Amino acid sequence: MTSSATTPEEYIEGLPEDRKEAVSKIRTILKSTLPKGFLECISYKMLGYVVPHTIYPDGYHCNPKLPLPFINLASQKNFIALYHNGIYADYNLYNWFVEEYPKHCKRKLDMGKSCIRFKYIDDIPYGLIEELAGKITPENWIFLYEKNLKK
């Protein structure tokens, strides 16, 4: 589901009623738990949490005019998606998350490289998302990005 929203509030307002509460709750967790320095914005037509140019002037290597993306949150057709680039870049973080997930959810983890898909709104592991959100600072993310992902 793509959005034409230009602000996070517009994005939330444009969601189907059954998704607003869950996406809003995850947004609140991210805003309160992400380490200082990440900026909330609309990024790739989703809620985005990025390292702004004021901290990382180089920006995103695919388009240096864009800030360095870190997390995106989206309501897709059949699920809510949390895209966490740190999980993709840090094998230890990935392993931690995969090991912790069953302790917080009844259902099997549905995950791609950086995309965690929540198909069941009643089984979103908010506590685990909160733990995950606080694990990487902007400085840590820049280091991982430059080490592993920047081409």
LOVEXGU-983688 format. One record per residue (C-alpha): residue in one letter; chain; x, y, z. Coordinates in nm, 3 decimals. Layout:
# residues N
@code A	unit A	xx X	yy Y	zz Z
...
***
This chain:
# residues 151
@code M	unit A	xx 0.000	yy 0.000	zz 0.000
@code T	unit A	xx 0.161	yy 0.325	zz -0.105
@code S	unit A	xx 0.089	yy 0.655	zz 0.058
@code S	unit A	xx 0.104	yy 1.012	zz -0.066
@code A	unit A	xx 0.144	yy 1.143	zz 0.289
@code T	unit A	xx 0.404	yy 1.411	zz 0.346
@code T	unit A	xx 0.410	yy 1.388	zz 0.727
@code P	unit A	xx 0.403	yy 1.096	zz 0.972
@code E	unit A	xx 0.069	yy 1.220	zz 1.105
@code E	unit A	xx -0.081	yy 1.217	zz 0.755
@code Y	unit A	xx 0.056	yy 0.868	zz 0.702
@code I	unit A	xx -0.114	yy 0.737	zz 1.017
@code E	unit A	xx -0.439	yy 0.919	zz 0.935
@code G	unit A	xx -0.447	yy 0.754	zz 0.592
@code L	unit A	xx -0.425	yy 0.399	zz 0.728
@code P	unit A	xx -0.719	yy 0.160	zz 0.742
@code E	unit A	xx -0.886	yy 0.172	zz 1.083
@code D	unit A	xx -0.768	yy -0.177	zz 1.178
@code R	unit A	xx -0.403	yy -0.074	zz 1.130
@code K	unit A	xx -0.394	yy 0.274	zz 1.288
@code E	unit A	xx -0.361	yy 0.162	zz 1.649
@code A	unit A	xx -0.085	yy -0.093	zz 1.587
@code V	unit A	xx 0.122	yy 0.132	zz 1.358
@code S	unit A	xx 0.075	yy 0.424	zz 1.599
@code K	unit A	xx 0.192	yy 0.209	zz 1.889
@code I	unit A	xx 0.505	yy 0.097	zz 1.702
@code R	unit A	xx 0.568	yy 0.459	zz 1.597
@code T	unit A	xx 0.545	yy 0.571	zz 1.961
@code I	unit A	xx 0.790	yy 0.297	zz 2.063
@code L	unit A	xx 1.038	yy 0.398	zz 1.792
@code K	unit A	xx 1.015	yy 0.769	zz 1.870
@code S	unit A	xx 1.069	yy 0.711	zz 2.243
@code T	unit A	xx 1.329	yy 0.434	zz 2.223
@code L	unit A	xx 1.555	yy 0.505	zz 1.927
@code P	unit A	xx 1.878	yy 0.663	zz 2.047
@code K	unit A	xx 1.916	yy 1.039	zz 2.007
@code G	unit A	xx 2.010	yy 1.148	zz 1.657
@code F	unit A	xx 1.766	yy 0.953	zz 1.441
@code L	unit A	xx 1.506	yy 1.168	zz 1.265
@code E	unit A	xx 1.147	yy 1.067	zz 1.189
@code C	unit A	xx 1.026	yy 1.149	zz 0.838
@code I	unit A	xx 0.845	yy 1.007	zz 0.539
@code S	unit A	xx 1.095	yy 0.790	zz 0.355
@code Y	unit A	xx 1.007	yy 0.575	zz 0.054
@code K	unit A	xx 0.636	yy 0.652	zz 0.113
@code M	unit A	xx 0.657	yy 0.497	zz 0.463
@code L	unit A	xx 0.737	yy 0.618	zz 0.810
@code G	unit A	xx 1.113	yy 0.647	zz 0.816
@code Y	unit A	xx 1.378	yy 0.684	zz 1.084
@code V	unit A	xx 1.698	yy 0.811	zz 0.930
@code V	unit A	xx 2.038	yy 0.954	zz 1.011
@code P	unit A	xx 2.002	yy 1.314	zz 0.892
@code H	unit A	xx 2.259	yy 1.491	zz 0.677
@code T	unit A	xx 2.354	yy 1.704	zz 0.980
@code I	unit A	xx 2.503	yy 1.388	zz 1.134
@code Y	unit A	xx 2.600	yy 1.200	zz 0.816
@code P	unit A	xx 2.650	yy 1.449	zz 0.531
@code D	unit A	xx 2.731	yy 1.174	zz 0.277
@code G	unit A	xx 2.371	yy 1.055	zz 0.283
@code Y	unit A	xx 2.253	yy 0.729	zz 0.129
@code H	unit A	xx 2.495	yy 0.590	zz -0.132
@code C	unit A	xx 2.216	yy 0.512	zz -0.382
@code N	unit A	xx 2.105	yy 0.875	zz -0.370
@code P	unit A	xx 2.327	yy 1.103	zz -0.157
@code K	unit A	xx 2.049	yy 1.367	zz -0.151
@code L	unit A	xx 1.858	yy 1.131	zz 0.079
@code P	unit A	xx 1.948	yy 1.087	zz 0.445
@code L	unit A	xx 2.084	yy 0.750	zz 0.553
@code P	unit A	xx 1.784	yy 0.519	zz 0.612
@code F	unit A	xx 1.776	yy 0.301	zz 0.923
@code I	unit A	xx 1.420	yy 0.185	zz 0.998
@code N	unit A	xx 1.100	yy 0.206	zz 0.797
@code L	unit A	xx 0.752	yy 0.121	zz 0.916
@code A	unit A	xx 0.470	yy 0.051	zz 0.673
@code S	unit A	xx 0.122	yy -0.086	zz 0.648
@code Q	unit A	xx 0.135	yy -0.321	zz 0.351
@code K	unit A	xx -0.159	yy -0.502	zz 0.192
@code N	unit A	xx -0.144	yy -0.814	zz 0.411
@code F	unit A	xx 0.083	yy -0.716	zz 0.699
@code I	unit A	xx 0.258	yy -0.444	zz 0.892
@code A	unit A	xx 0.624	yy -0.428	zz 0.796
@code L	unit A	xx 0.917	yy -0.314	zz 1.005
@code Y	unit A	xx 1.228	yy -0.273	zz 0.791
@code H	unit A	xx 1.532	yy -0.267	zz 1.019
@code N	unit A	xx 1.858	yy -0.222	zz 0.830
@code G	unit A	xx 2.063	yy -0.297	zz 1.140
@code I	unit A	xx 1.939	yy -0.657	zz 1.143
@code Y	unit A	xx 2.059	yy -0.692	zz 0.785
@code A	unit A	xx 2.401	yy -0.541	zz 0.860
@code D	unit A	xx 2.478	yy -0.697	zz 1.199
@code Y	unit A	xx 2.475	yy -1.077	zz 1.212
@code N	unit A	xx 2.487	yy -1.077	zz 1.594
@code L	unit A	xx 2.181	yy -0.852	zz 1.612
@code Y	unit A	xx 2.002	yy -1.075	zz 1.361
@code N	unit A	xx 2.080	yy -1.385	zz 1.567
@code W	unit A	xx 1.965	yy -1.215	zz 1.887
@code F	unit A	xx 1.636	yy -1.113	zz 1.729
@code V	unit A	xx 1.565	yy -1.457	zz 1.580
@code E	unit A	xx 1.639	yy -1.620	zz 1.917
@code E	unit A	xx 1.422	yy -1.373	zz 2.113
@code Y	unit A	xx 1.123	yy -1.365	zz 1.879
@code P	unit A	xx 0.963	yy -1.695	zz 1.991
@code K	unit A	xx 0.974	yy -1.575	zz 2.352
@code H	unit A	xx 0.744	yy -1.285	zz 2.255
@code C	unit A	xx 0.513	yy -1.432	zz 1.989
@code K	unit A	xx 0.294	yy -1.737	zz 1.940
@code R	unit A	xx 0.343	yy -1.741	zz 1.565
@code K	unit A	xx 0.645	yy -1.823	zz 1.350
@code L	unit A	xx 0.878	yy -1.536	zz 1.257
@code D	unit A	xx 0.811	yy -1.407	zz 0.904
@code M	unit A	xx 1.122	yy -1.218	zz 0.802
@code G	unit A	xx 1.324	yy -1.127	zz 0.495
@code K	unit A	xx 1.669	yy -0.969	zz 0.493
@code S	unit A	xx 1.563	yy -0.657	zz 0.680
@code C	unit A	xx 1.183	yy -0.687	zz 0.672
@code I	unit A	xx 0.992	yy -0.823	zz 0.969
@code R	unit A	xx 0.631	yy -0.893	zz 0.869
@code F	unit A	xx 0.350	yy -0.886	zz 1.124
@code K	unit A	xx 0.044	yy -1.050	zz 0.970
@code Y	unit A	xx -0.150	yy -1.076	zz 1.296
@code I	unit A	xx -0.210	yy -0.746	zz 1.470
@code D	unit A	xx -0.297	yy -0.927	zz 1.794
@code D	unit A	xx 0.049	yy -1.085	zz 1.808
@code I	unit A	xx 0.290	yy -0.796	zz 1.748
@code P	unit A	xx 0.584	yy -0.820	zz 1.992
@code Y	unit A	xx 0.586	yy -0.456	zz 2.106
@code G	unit A	xx 0.830	yy -0.527	zz 2.391
@code L	unit A	xx 1.076	yy -0.693	zz 2.154
@code I	unit A	xx 1.045	yy -0.404	zz 1.906
@code E	unit A	xx 1.126	yy -0.168	zz 2.192
@code E	unit A	xx 1.438	yy -0.369	zz 2.283
@code L	unit A	xx 1.546	yy -0.383	zz 1.919
@code A	unit A	xx 1.496	yy -0.009	zz 1.866
@code G	unit A	xx 1.740	yy 0.084	zz 2.141
@code K	unit A	xx 2.028	yy -0.138	zz 2.035
@code I	unit A	xx 2.194	yy 0.076	zz 1.765
@code T	unit A	xx 2.293	yy 0.442	zz 1.787
@code P	unit A	xx 2.330	yy 0.661	zz 1.478
@code E	unit A	xx 2.708	yy 0.633	zz 1.520
@code N	unit A	xx 2.688	yy 0.251	zz 1.538
@code W	unit A	xx 2.465	yy 0.248	zz 1.231
@code I	unit A	xx 2.704	yy 0.468	zz 1.031
@code F	unit A	xx 2.992	yy 0.238	zz 1.123
@code L	unit A	xx 2.798	yy -0.076	zz 1.019
@code Y	unit A	xx 2.673	yy 0.090	zz 0.704
@code E	unit A	xx 3.018	yy 0.199	zz 0.592
@code K	unit A	xx 3.171	yy -0.136	zz 0.686
@code N	unit A	xx 2.911	yy -0.369	zz 0.535
@code L	unit A	xx 2.673	yy -0.197	zz 0.301
@code K	unit A	xx 2.822	yy 0.107	zz 0.136
@code K	unit A	xx 2.933	yy 0.020	zz -0.215
***
